Amino acid sequence: MTTNSQKDTGLLQLRVHPNARRNEIAGFTDAVLQVKIAAPPVKGKANKELVAFLSKVLRVSQGSLTIIKGHTSRNKVIAIDSLSQEDIIKRLTTKPSSSSDATKQSKG
């Protein structure tokens, strides 16, 4: 007997812009997600921060995200376990996301 308790793994194509002022989703360009990351692209720092940031935005654990292409490139493909492609798009387009959103909400 099989159950559908786990969803398929979704793939996300993105382009990372390191050394940004803050972490934020900049939107889609030609079906590629543009992500600004504050960390520099040195010794995997930007990749680690990218995974941490996307896990918050998508509301999944960091272990659910895997960079499958582009470890040393700005163009990446990330696999997200337990989210369908449709769920990924919904979560990314629901509201603008940046690392300072929580700060703005707590001050308001």
N, C-alpha and C positions, 0 to 999 in steps of 0.2 A: 504494500500500500504506500503510495506517495502522497506527500502533503505539499501544499504551496505556502508554507510558513516563511520560506526564504525567497526573496525576489532575485531576479537575475542581476548580474554584475553590469553596471552601466559604464560606458566609456565617455570621457570628457577630453576634448581637444582644447588646449589653451596656449596662450603666449604670455610669458612672464616678463614683467618689467621690473627688474630689481632696482635697489637704491631709491625707491620712491619715498615720499614724505611719510606715508602711512600705508598700511595694507588695505586694499579695497578692490572691489569688483568694478571694472571699468566698462563692462557690457560685452556684447557679442559683435564681432566683425567677421563677416563671411563665415558664420557658423563656428568661429573660434572664440572662446572666452578670453577676454583680456583681463589679466590680473596684475595689479601693482603690489609689489612686496617691498617692505622697508629694508630688509636684510640685503647685504651685498652678496654677489654670486661667488663666494669664496668658500672652499672646503665644504660645500653642501649646505651652507647656512641658509641660502635662499630656498632651497628645496625643503629643508626642515620647517622653515617658517611658512612656506606655501602649504604644506600638508596640515600644519596646525591651524592655519587660517581657514582653509577649505573645510576642515572637519567642523569648525565652529559654524561656518556659514551653512553647511549642508546638514548640520546636527547629526553627525555620525562620529564614531570613534576614529582616532588617527590610524588605528590598525586596519580600518576598512578602506583606507586610501593607499593605492600603490602606483608609483610612477613606473609605467611600463615602457615608455619611450621618452628620450630626451633628457637623461640625467645631467648632461653637460650642455644642454641647449636651452634657448629661451622657449622654443616650441616643444610642448610636451603632450603626452597622452597619459591620462590618469584613469585607472580602473577604480570604481567605487562599488564595494560589495554591499549587498542588501538594498540597493536603490536601483530602480529601473531608469532608463533614459528619460522617460517622461517625468518621474519624480525629481530627478536632478535638475531639469530645466525649470520645473515649477519652483523649486526651492531657491534657485539662483535668480529668478525673475520676480519673485514675490515682493521684495523690497531692496533698495540699494543697501549694500553692505560695506562697512569699513570698520577698522579696528577702533575707531573713536565713537561708534554708534552707542555703545553701552554707556560711555561717559556722558554723552549728550542727554540720554534718557534719564540718567540718575540726577542730573542737575536740574531738569525741567520740572 
